[in-house]
């Protein structure tokens, strides 16, 4: 049925999402009702049989069901028209808003040091991201998630309804024809009997009477035979009509049930997509409000004044240095004063020290032309100020490179790996990886990897310096599980262990963990970090919903799902036939789980123990096993053909139920996780990092080994 977690957007931020989180009670109630329906499947079947028997005894029941089937088709047509028109309006709104954001953003972000400029730039970025989400959601709704399966169901529903209607009307016509033939035969039979009696009474001659009587009796006998045959035909047709009525009623009941199942699955998809799309907006506005509230009036003005004064002082210092250098060169070089044609002597300063030696050792012809225009002009005279772009010619460091004392003292370990200077506006727009805002010329930029960052973000920067950052992709996401584990030497992918350990450390009590998705741009950024520097990724400052979204994305992009394509029918069959409290069901589930490949089983054991721990905190995070099944069901269980078919839509309930059972019985299936030696992160402690020895030393600390991400990785298993 598509990824129902995918989008499962918001994070929680203060009281602004309190109203949103109330939907969890509804979600819990719906999951409980699904569980109740699965447990009472036999009762539902018995009730359906009773309804069918009652309809079979009632008159005009077939016509009533046919009218309801037609009404359902009309209702579905109206719903599709509403959803389609609504989606087109949203798409038009998203396109117009995206166009507006792209038009306004260069105007707002053109200058620097303007009040709340970063807030509005971030708001424009949010508008662009939300518009892209609108467009993606609209394409899914108009495609395989809603419109296509609903239209296919309506078309099939109408075709089957018309077939059943024609079949029933054909049988009714046959019954009416048989009944008409019976009535006609009875009328002829009665007429012949009356004619025979009249013939006996009117003619008194014996010969004539005998002949008339014989003819009348013969005709009456033939009419009686015809009437009896017609009566038998009516009885036979009545029995056949009753049989056809039972078949038509059964088919109509099944048709209406399929209609209900499809519209339920598609409607869940529709509102899940709508929720994923809209639930992030209040969080974004809340964060923008908080950022605006933290702004101090005059803050950007003070920054502007400081920047202006610093540039003025730097310009004055360069001009003074150039003037002093001219005077010193004039005292040291006897040929520095040259007479110009028609003018007084003017000062010539050689730009390059080597030039002076060459001219001193030159030929007489060279010295004879020293007063003409053939002498190479001085760069100092042609350009009164030293350009910033030629800062490499200065002794020590470039003019654009900040002094060491201007950088903060509390820089993070990742920030120490960079070599920062003032941002170069000619390189295009830069974004700070921490606050995701535009980096202006007043900020910093690494000369090695080109990353931009604000000064206030250096203390929490988590991205290490990698000159070939984009060329180091290892293809972790979307790679075969066994191949990845064989290459890394781990029992469980490091992406899973890092994300799980971070969630265990800080997010077990966060409402809607795993159900609420992170911001798309931040998720993509974290995925890029995992692809580039897998072992150096620091998740301690990453939003927990972004971490959870990356974990779900990794599992969803596995070429073969964690529960494999081969065992998909077995898991669905077990979930469909599961009865609560059955010990044999747990044994069957255990046997089914241990049919998985060894790598898949190890990852599933690690993941299910973690999810059972999350479910144990359901009172705080409102994510019991049923809700976790809704999130992870389509991710861990899917068919090779994807989720677009009607069969997958109908299987969603069973996918959810199967994962719910794995989470609920994780303690029995996989055992308690108390042994720290079982932690996958300790199975390969000597696994090299992507760039060995890359983490720098902090002042007063030991060598880089003390900063190793693996050396300080916390296992969540010790917390279970």
N, C-alpha and C positions, 0 to 999 in steps of 0.2 A: 504493500500500500504506500510505498514511499517512506522517506525518513521522517517519522513523526517527532524525532527529537531535533531534527534539524533545525530544526530550527526552532526552536523552543527558546526564545530569546529572553527575557531580561535578566539582569542581576538585581540584587536588592540593594536599596540605598535609603536608609532611614525610614521615615514614616511615609514617604511618597508612594511606596509600593504596597502599603498595608491593604489598600482596597484590592490590589491585584492578587495578593496572596490568599485572599478569601476563596479563590477558585480552587484551591487545593482540597477543601472539604468536598466540593462537588466531584473533583477527580477521584478522591478516595471512595466516595459513595458509588460512583460509577464502576470503579474497579471491584468493589464488593458485590455489586449487582451482577457483574460479569461472572464472578466466582460462584455466586448463587445459581445463576442459570446453568453453568457447567455442571454443578453438583446435582441439579434437579432436571437433567436432560430427559430422564425416563418419565418424570411427571409431566413435562411439557409434551412429550410424544403421546402420552395417554390422554391429555386434555385435547390435543389436536384430533385424535381418533374420536373422542366423544363429540366434538364439534361437527366432525364430518358425519357421524351417525345422525345427529339432530338435523343437520341440513338435508340429509337424504330422506328423512321422514317428512320434512316440511314441503309445502307446495311453493312453487315459484322460487325455490332457493337458487337454482342455476341462474335465473334471470337476475336475481339480486346480486350474486357474485360477479356476474358479467358487468352489471352497472357499476359496481365498486371498482372493478379492474379498469373500466373506462374512465371513471372519476380519478383514479390514481394516476393514469397516464396524463390526463389534463392537468392535474395538480403538479406533476413532475415537469410538464412543459412550462407552466407558470414559474416554478422555482428556477428552472434553467434560464428563462428569460430575465428574471430578476438578477441572478448571479452574474450572468454575462454582461448585462447593462451596467451593473455596479462595478464590475471589474474593469470594464472599458473606461468608465469615469475615473476610477483610481489610476489607471495607466495614463490617461490624459493629464490628470493632476500631477502625477510623478514626473512626466516628461516636462511639463511647464515649470515645475519647481526646480528640477535639475538644470534646466536651461537658465533660469533666474540665478541659481547659485553659481553656475559657471561664469555668468556675466558679471555678477557683483563681486565675486571673490578677488579678481585682480585689482579692482578699484579699492577695496578695503585693505588688502594686504600689500599695497604698493609701497607705502611709507612705513616707518617704524616709530616706536615709542608713542603710540596713540592709546588713549584710555580704553581698556577692555578690548583691545584689538584681537588678542588671542582668543577671547571668549567668542567673539563674532566669527572669527575664522574657523574655530572649532564648530560653531553652530552651522556654518556653511558646509563644513565637511560632513557633519551629521546629516544635513539635508541631502547631500549627494549620496551618502551611504544608504539612507532610508529610501531614497528614490530608486536606487539600484535594487534594494530589497523589495520594493513595491513591484518593480518590473519583473524580477525573478518570481515573486509570489504570483503575480498575475499570469505569467506564462504557465506556471504549474497548475493554477486553477483552471485556466482555459484549456489545459492539456490533460495529462494523464492522471492528475490528482482529483479532478472533479468532473469537468464537462464531458470528457471523452467516455469514462465509464458510465456516467449517468445517461448520456445520449445512447450509448450502446444498449444499456438496460432498457431504456424506454422503447427503442426500436424493437428489441427482442420481445418486450412485454406486449406491445401492440400486435406484433405478428402472431404471437402465440394466442393472444386473446381473440383475434379474428378467426384463427383456425378453430378454436374451441366453440366460438359462437356459431360458425358455419356447421360444425359437426352436430351441435345440439339442435339447430334449426332444421337440419336435414332429417334427423330422427323424429322431430316433432311433425314434420310434413308426412313422413311415412306413417306415423301413428294416426294422423288426421285422415289420410287416405284410406287406411284400413278401417277406421271407424266409419267413414262415409260409405265404404263398400258394404259394411255390415248393415248400416241403416237402410241402404238401398235394397239389399237382399231381403231384409225383413219386410219392407214395404211391398215388394213383389210377392213375397210369400203370403202376406195377409190379403193381398188383392186376389191371388189365385184361389185361396180358400173361400173367399166371399163369392167369387164367380162360380165355383163348383156348387155351392149351396143354392145359388140363384137358378142354375140350370136344372137342378132336381125339382125345384118348386114350379117352374114355368111350364115344362113339357110333361104331359101325362101319358103319352104313348110309350109302350114298353121298349120297342126297338130304339126309338129315338132317345129315350131316357137313358138306356144302357150305354149307348155310344157317347152321349154328352157327359155322362158320369165318368166314363173311363178317361176321356180326354181331360176333364177337369182334375180328376184325381192324379193323373200322370203329371200334369203341369204343377199341381200343388206339391207333389213329391219332389220334383226337380227344384222348385223354389225353396222347399225346406232344406234340401241338401246344400244348395248354394248359401243359404243363411247360416247353416251350421259351419260350413267351411270358412265363411267370413268371420264368424265368431271365434273360431280357432285362430285365424290370422290375427285378429285383434288381441287375443290373449298372448300369442307369441310375440307380437310387436310390443305389447305392454311390458313383458319380461325383458325384452331387448332394450327397451327405452329405460327401464330401471337400471339395467347394467351400465348403459351409456351415461346415465345421470350420475352414477357413482364415480365413473371414470372422469367425467368432466368436472365434477366437484373436487375430486382429488387433485386434478391438474390445476384447476383454478386456485386451490388453496396453496399448492406448491409454488405457483407463479407469484402469488401475492407475498409469500414468505421470501422468495428470492428478491422480489422488489424491495421489501423492507430491509433485507440484509445489505443490499447494494447501496440504498439511499443512506443507511446508517453509516456504513464505512466511508462513503464519499463525503457525507456531511461532517463526520469527525475530522477527515482530512482538511476540509474547507475551513472549519473553525480553528483547527490546530494551526494552519498556516496563517490565518488572520491573527491569532494570538501571538504567534512567533513574530509576526511583522509589527504589531502595534505595541506589544508590551515593553519593548526597549525604549520607546519614545518618552514615557514619563521619567525613566531613569536618566536619560540624556538631559532633559530639561532640569531635573533636580541637580545634576552635576553642574550644569551651566549656572543655575541659581547659586549653588555653593561657591563656585569660582567667582561669580560677580560679587557675592557677599564678602569674600576674602580680599577683594581689591581695596586698597587704601587710596582715597582721592589724592592726586598729586604724585603718585608713585612713578608713573611713566614720564611725567614732566621732569622729575628729579633725574631719572635715567637719561633723558634727553640732554639736560644741562650738563651732567657728568660726561657724557659722550662728546658733546660739543666742546667743552673745555679741554678734554683730553686730546682731541684732534687739533685744536688750536695750539696747544702747548707743543705737540709733536711737530706741527708745521713750523712753529717758531724756532724750535731746537734745530731742525734740519736746515733752515735758512741761516741761522747763526753759525752752524758747523760749516756750511758751504763758504760763508764770508771769511771765517777764520782760516780755512784751508787755502783760500785764494791769497791771503796776506802772507802766509807761511811759504807758499810756493814762490811768491814774488821775491821774497828775501833769499831763497835758496837758489833760484835760477836766474843767471845774468841775462838770459835772452827772453825773459818773460814779458818785458815791455817791448812792444813792436810798434813801429810807426806805420800807421795806415795811410793810404793815399788820400790826400786832401783833408786829413783829420789828425787829431793829436794822438799821442800814444795811448794804446788801450791794452788792458790786461788779458793775457792768454794763459790759461791753466791747462796743462796736459791732463787728459782724463785718465790715462793709464801710465803708471810709473815707468814701465818698460819703454814707453815712447820717448821719454826724456833721454835715456841712455843711447837709444839708437840715433837720435838727432845729434847728440854730442859727438858721437863717433862717425857721423856721416861725412860725405864728401864736401868739397868746397862749393860745388854747384848747389848742393842742398842748402848750405848755409847762406848762399847768395840770394836765394829765393825766400829766405825766412821772413822778409817783410811783406811779401805779396799774399794774394788770396789763395795761393796753392797750399799754404799751411793748413793742416786739418783743423777745423773749428773746434772749440772747446765745448764739451757737453754741458759744462756748468753755465757758460754764458748763454747757450741756446735754450737751456731749460733752467730757470732760476731755482726751482725746487726739485728735490730728488724724487722720482716717481716711486710709489709704493711697490709696484710690480717688480722693480729691480732690486728688491731687498736682499737678494743673495749676494750682492756685491758689498754689502755692509759687513763690517767685522762683527763677529759674535753671533747675531741672529737677525732675522728679517724684521722689517719695520712692522709687518702685519702680525708677527708672532707675539703673543702676550708674554710679559715677563712672568717669571715663576711666582713672584709674590702676589700677582693678580689672580692666580687660580686659588680656589678654595682649599683649605687644609683637610677637609673631610671627604676627599674624593674616594669613590669606591674602587675596589680592586680592578674592576673592568675599565674604569676611567683612566687608571694609571697606565694601562697598556697603549693608550692613544697619545698622539703628539698633536695637540690642539693649537690652532691659531685663529685669528679673526675670520669669520665666514666670508667666502668669496661669492659675491652676488652674481658674477658672470657664469657660475656653474649651474645656474638654475635654482629652482625652489628646493629647499631641504626641509626635512621634518625631524623633529627631535624624537628619538625612539622611545623616550619615557613618557612624555606628556602628549605625544602625537600632535603637536602644534607646529606651525611653520617656524623655521629658524631664520631669523633676520640677520642682516650684516653685523648687528651688535653682538651676536652670539658667537659660538666657537665652532670650528670645523677641523676634523683630523686630516692632516696632510697625507697620511698613509692610506687609509681606507675610505676617506671622504665623508664619513658620517658627521652629521651636525648635532649640536647639543647646546642647550641653554646652560649658563653658569650655575643656576640654582638646581639643575638636574644632575650635575656631576656627582653629587653624593649618593645618588641612587641609580646611576647608569649601570645596566647589566650586560650590555653588548660589548664583547671584547673586540679588540682591533684585529681585523683580518684583511690584509690588502687584497686578497683574492676571494672575498666573502661570497660572491655570487657564483664563483667557479668551483666551490667546494661542496656542492650538493651531492649527497650520498644516496638520494633516492630512497629514503626511509619510508615515506608514506606511499602506499600503493605497491610495495614490494612484497613478494611471497614470504610468509612467516618463517618457514623452515630455512629458506635461503638467508634471510636476515639474521636469524639466530646462529646459523652456522658461521656467518661472517664475523659476528660480534663476539661469539663465545659466551653468550648469556643464555640463561634458561627462560627468561621472559624479556621481551623487548624493553630497552631502557626508557623508551617513551612512556610505556605503561607504568613502569615502576616509579619514575620520577613524578608523573601526574598523580598517581595513587598516593604516594607518600606525602605529597604536598596537600592533597585534599584531606588525608588522614590527620595531618598536622594542624590544619587551620580551618577546615570547611565542613566538618561533620555536622555542625549545628546550623549551618546556613540554610535558610528556607529555599526550597526548590533547587538544591544542588543537583546537577545533571539534567533537570528539566528546563532550567533557564539557560539559554545560550549566551555566549560572550559576544562582544562587538566583532563584526566580521574582520575589520582591518587589524585588530589586535590578535585575533586568531591566526590570520595569515602571517602576521609578523612572528608570532611564536612558532608557527610551523616552519618558517624560514630559518629561525634560529636552530630548531631541532635538526633541520636538514644540513645546516652549515657546521655547527659546533655542538653536536649531540651531547657530549659529556660535560660541556662548560655552561649549559643552560642553567640559569638561576631562576627558580620559580617563586622565590620567597616574596617578591614584590609584584607578582603577576596576579591579576584578579582571578579568584577561584573559579568563576564561571567560564573564563577564557581557558583555564587549565582543563576543566571538565569537557569543554567543547573540543579541544585538541585531542583528548583521549577518545571521545566518541568518533571524531573524524578519522583517527588512525584505524580504529576497529571497522569503521564503515568502508574505508578504502582498501581493506585487505582483498586481494583477488579472490580468495576463497574465505568465506565467513568463518568465524571461530568455531561454530558448530557444524561446519562443512555442508556441502550440497548433498552428499550421499545420505546423511542422517536427517535431512530436512523432513522427509515424510514420516520417519519414525518419531521424531520429537512432536510433530503435529498430531500424529495418531495418539501418542501417549497423553498429550494435553487434552485432546478431544474426549478421551475415554477415562480421564482421571476422575476418581471419586474421593471426596475428602475423607481423611482418616484411614485410608487403605494402606496397610503396611506393605502389601505386595506391590503397590504402585511405586513406593520409594525404592524397593529392590529393583524393580524394572527400570526406573530412572537411573539408578546407580550403574546397572549393567549397560545401559545405553550410553551413559557418559564415558565409561571406560572403553567404549569402542572407538573413541576419538583417537587421532594420532597423538603421539607422546608430546610433541610441541604444543599442539592445541590444548591438550589436557592440562599441561602445566600452566599455560596462560589462563585457561578457564578457571582452574583452581585458585590462582592468585586473584583474579578479578572477582569471582563469586564470594570469596572470603571478605574482600573489601566491600562489596555491595551488601553483604549481610551485616557488616559493621555499620554501613550507612543506614540500612533499614532499622537497626537497633536504636538509632537516634531519631526515629520517625516522629516522635513527639515534638522535637525541635525543628527538624528540617522538612517535615511533612512529606517524606519520601519513603513510604513503606514498600514492601516487596512488590505489591501490585503496581504502584506508580513506576518503580524501577523497571518492571516488566514492560510497561507501556513505552518507556524511553528506549530500552535496549533490545526489545523484541525484534523489530525490523532490522536492527543492526547486526545482531548475532545470528539471526535466522533469516535467510533469503534464498530465493531460487536463482538459477543461472540467468533466467530471462529478465530479472529485475522485478519491480513492484507495480508495473503498469497494467497487468492483466486483471480481469475480474476475479480470477481465482485467488490472487494474492490479496485483493481487497477483502475477500471473505475469510482468508486465513489469518488476518491480522489479530483477531481475538485469540486464536490458538497460539500464534507466535508470542503474544503477550503472556498468555497463561504458562507456556513452557518456560520462559525466562523467569517468571514469578516463582515457579516451583523450584528452579535451580537456586534462586536466592533464598527462598524460605527454608529449604532443606540443605543449605550449604554446610552446616555443621555436621550433618549425617553423611553427606556425600563426600566431602573433602576433609573433614576432621577439623579440630580446633587449631588455630594458628598461634601457638604459644612458643614454638621453637624458633629462635632467632636464626638458626642455621638454615632454615627453609627460605629465608629472604632471598629472592632472585638477585638482588643487588650485591650480595656477598658471594655469589657463586663464581664470579669471575673478577676477583679483586684486583688482578694485575692487568686488566684490560687497559691498553694505552689510550690516552686521550687523542683527540684529533691533531692537536699541536702540542707535543710533549714539552713541558717546561715553559709553556707560554704564559702562565699566570705569574705576574710579577710579585716581587717582595714588597711588603709594606714597610715603611720605616719602623725599625725596632722589632720586626718580626722575623721569623725563620725563613727557610727556603720555600720555594713554591709548593713543596709536597704538603705543607700544612694547609694550603688553600685548595687542595684537590677536592673536586665535587664528590668523587667516590669515597674519599677518605672520611668525609663528614656526612655521607648520605644517611638519613634516618629511616630505618625500616618500620613500616606501619605494622608489621606482624608483631613486633614487640609491644604494641599498644593494644592489640585485640584482647 
